[in-house]
Amino acid sequence: MQSPRFTGIGTFMRLPHVAHLEGVNAAVLGIPFDTGVTYRVGGRFAPAAIREASRLLRPYHVEQAIEIFDYVSAVDRGDLAVIPGNVQATYQVIEQGLAPVFKAGVVPLVLGGDHSITLGELRAAAKQFGPLGLIDFDSHTDTWDSYWGERYTHGTWCRRALE
């Protein structure tokens, strides 16, 4: 029996909240971190807000007449335990959190966080797969060497990745 939408653990689209990855195609993972921003904080609340909004989504696609989770096995692994105020230590947390997902051949669906978390994600992927290609749609390149004297921010992650 299915429970009402307003009950239970607040997972993405009410997916199972599990740590195992056997038989899973995709795993939602939250990274509630916004220490890398230099202007407006609040991205740390995004994973919870996205999950809350997703409770109203239905996995049935009307035009295609399919139930998406009949074709994709997905879970929500919760949030990583980021370290507020410490970008580099949080990158290590991200790498460690994504490593088993990549190793299992599961596609991560990451809910951020500010743009600085991208570097941790890329490092984790590169450790598993080697050199990567990246297409980033943004209004700027995020290739500054430093911003406000900091080398690890939302505006420097791409430069660090290229290094």
Secondary structure, 3 states (H helix, E strand, C coil): CCCCCCCCCCCHHHCCECCCCCCCCEEEEEECCCCCCCCCCCHHHHHHHHHHHHCCCCCEECCCCEEHHHCCCEEEEEECCCCCCCHHHHHHHHHHHHHHHHHCCCEEEEEECCCCHHHHHHHHHHHHHCCCCCCCCCCCCCCCCCECCECCCCCCHHHHHHC
